[in-house]
Amino acid sequence: MDVNISFADGAIAAAIADTGIGRLTVNRPGKRNALTGAMWRAVPEAIDWLAIRKNARVVIIEGAGGQDFSAGADIGEFSTLRKDDETARRYEAANSAAFAAIRNCPVPVIAAVRGICFGGGFGLAAACDIRLADDTARFAIPAARLGLAYPPDAVQDLVRALGDQQARLALFSALEMSADQALNCGCIAKLCSADQLAAEVLAIATAIAVAAPLSVRASKAAIAAVHSGSSQDHDQAAALAAFTFDSQDYAEGRSAFMDKRKAVFNGK
């Protein structure tokens, strides 16, 4: 049975299933799931609720309505919330906190992308660990058409997702990228037909959810350490990896392998 909660007056929804699969839904389909300031502030709350309070083993991020992932930040608010340097700094701090919550989530986060994935919406997807898309997906970073620039922490996610050359092209030109182009540059892990995306996302999320949680968390930490180059991150990842060898799950994994049965992991 799913447990549900909503934030930002229902515009950010979160749910956790008995399987350990969590979902964060950007729930503003009438506005192509564009994010308001309140929604940006709610993303870290939703991620914390799913990964920490409800112990999700994996989180899926998707747009409501089955049409668009997200058109990005709601430009209608820019004349007040992002009108100059001072207000923009506060606004972008909320953006950065949302991206960081996804990037630093202790469990894997999967973006399920349909339709428009623009601007800050692309930033949300870029902060995820794994991105899957259907053939309606379109990606773009329109900052250069709006006369604004993204902070470095948002750009780092885009560079990791797109690669150096494609990130430069997307940021400098604001040109749209098709789902095929996104697949070819490695931005998405898999491209599906529109009627298969949900099943593919669920299959991958399920495979992660039934895997050993401590192993998965250690692997995510190790990948983060590779990207950051930080000795502190390296040491933390090494400690998490070492801990797996004294865990109940490692004993269960060995036993299940010898008994030729599926292991049941409890994250301890």
N, C-alpha and C positions, 0 to 999 in steps of 0.2 A: 504494500500500500504506500503510495507516494505521500510525502509530507511537503506542504507548500507554504511559502511565505512571499510577501511582496514588499517592495520598497518604492520610494518616490511615487506614492499614490498609485501603485500598480504598474508603473511604466518599466520597472525592473522586477521580474518575477524569478523566483528560485524554487526548485523542487528536488527532492532526494527520494530515490526509489529503494526498495529493500535490497536490490542488487548492489547498492553502493554507487550507482550512477547518478550524478547530480546534473541538473540543467539550470543554466542561467539564460533567461529569455529577455531580449530587448523588445519590450512590448508597447510599441507605438506604431502599428502598421499603417494607420491613416496618414502618418507623416514619414512613411518609408523608414520607420524605426530610427529617425534622427534623435540624437540624445540632447536633452536639456541639461542645464547645469545641475539640477537635482539628480538627474539620472547618472551623470558622471560621478557624483559624490556617493551614489548608492552602490556602484559596482564593487568597491572594496568591501562594503558591508555584506553584500550577497556572496562574494567569494569566501569571506570569513565564515559566514553562516554555513555554507556548504562544506568547505574543506576542514574547518576547525571544529565548529560546534556539532556538525552532523557527520563528520568523518567520511565524507565522500571519498571514493577511491579514484574517481575520475570525474571531470566536469565537462559538459558540452555547452558551448555558447552558440546561440542561434537567434535569428530574428523572428518575431511573431508574424503570422499571416501567410507564411509559405511563399512569399514573393521576394522580399529583400532582406539581406543581412542587416545593413544599416547604411543610411546616407551620410552618417557622420554627425558632427555637431550641428545643432539647430541654429542656422544662420539668423533666424528671426530674433534670437537673443543677443546677437553681436553688438547691436547699437547701444545696449545698456551694459551687458556683462563682459563684453570684450571690445570696448570702444577705444581704449588707449592702452599705453604700456602698463599703467598701474592695474587696471582691471584685467588686462590680458594675463598678467602674471598670476593673479589669483585664479583666474579661469584655468590656465594651463597647469597650475598646481593640482587642480582636481583631475584634469586629464591624465597627468603624470601618475597620480596616485592610483587611478583606475588601471592604467597600463602595468604599473608595478605590481598591483595585486594579482593580476593574471600571470605576469612573468614570474613572480616569486611564489605563486601558489605551490604548496608542497606536493601536490598531486598533478598529474598531467591534465592539461586543458585542451580540448578539441574545438576548433571552430568549424561549424557546419554552414557553408556559405552558399546562399542563393541570391540571384539578382544583384542589386547594387551593393557594393562594399567600397565605400568612398571615404576619404578623409579620415576622421577619427574612428569611423567604423572599420576602416582598413587597419588603423592603429590597434584596435581591439583584437582583430584577427591576427595581426602580425605578432602580438604579444603572446599568442597561444603557442602551445608546443607542436600541435599538429593541425593542419588545415586541410579539409576536404571541401570540394565544391561541386555543384552541378553545372551543366552546360549553359545555364542562363547567367552565371556569375560574371560580373564586370568589376574591375578594380581600377581605382584612380586616386590620386592625391592632388586635389585641386588648389592647394595653397598658393601656387604661383598665379592662378587666375583671380585669387581673392586679394592678393597683395600682402599676405601674412606668411609667417614661417613657423615651423614646428620646433619645439625644444629638442636638444640632442638626445635625450632619453627615448623620445618617440621615434626619432630618426634611426637610432641604433636597432630598434626592432624591425623597422622597414628594411634596413641594410641586411640584417640576418635573414629576413624572409625572402627578399628579392635577389640578393647578391649585389655586389658593388655597382656594376654597370646598369642593371635594370633599376636599381634604386635611384641612381643619378638621373636616368632618363625620366622616371616617373615624377621625381621631385622637381626637376628643371622644366619639364615640358607640360606637366599636368595632363598628359595624354591618357586615354583609357587603355586598359589591358584586358584582353579577352580571357576567358577561362583556359583556352588552349595555350595562350601565351604564358599565363601564370603556371600552368603545368610544366611547360618547357623550361622555364627558368628555375623550377624547383620551389616556387612559392607555395604550391599546394602538393600534398602527398598523393592525392588521387582525384581524378575527375570522373564524375558519375553522371548518368542520365538523371533527369529531374525526378523520375519515379523511383530511383534506386538510392538516392543520397541518404535518406533517413535510415534505410536498412544497413548501408555501409558504415555510417557513423555509429549506429548502435552495435554492429558487429565488432568494430574496433574498440569501442568503449567497454563492451562486455569482456573482450579479451584482456584488457587492462585491469578491469575490476576483479577478475578471477585470478590474476597473477599475484605474486607475493608483494604486498604493499611496501614492505621495507626495502625490497630489491628495487622496486619501481622508483621510490623516493630517492634512493641512493643514486640511481642512474640519472634521474632528473638533476640532482645536485651536481653530479660529475659533468654533465653536459654544460650546465651553467658555469662551472669552474673553467671548462675549456674556453668558453666564449669570453669570460671576464679576464682570464689570466691572473686572477687574484690568488695570492698564496693563502689567504684566509679562506676563500671559497674552496681551494684545493684541499686544505686541511679538513674543512667541514665535510666535504664529500668523502674523503678518505675515512673519516671517523664513521660516517653512516655506512659505508661499505664494510668496514671491519665489524661493525655491530651485527650485521646480518649473520655472521658465522656463529654467533652465540644465541641466535634467536630460535624460538619454537618453530617458526616457519621453515628454517633451514633443515631442522630435524624432520619436519613433516614432508618437505620436498624430497629428501633422501629416501624416507620410508615409502612414500608414494611411488617413487621411481622403481624401487626394488619390488614393490607389491604389484606393479603394473596397474595402478589406479590413478584417478585424478586427485591431485592434492587439494586440500581445503586449508586455505591460509587465513590466519586471524590477525595478522599485523603485529604479532608479538614475538 
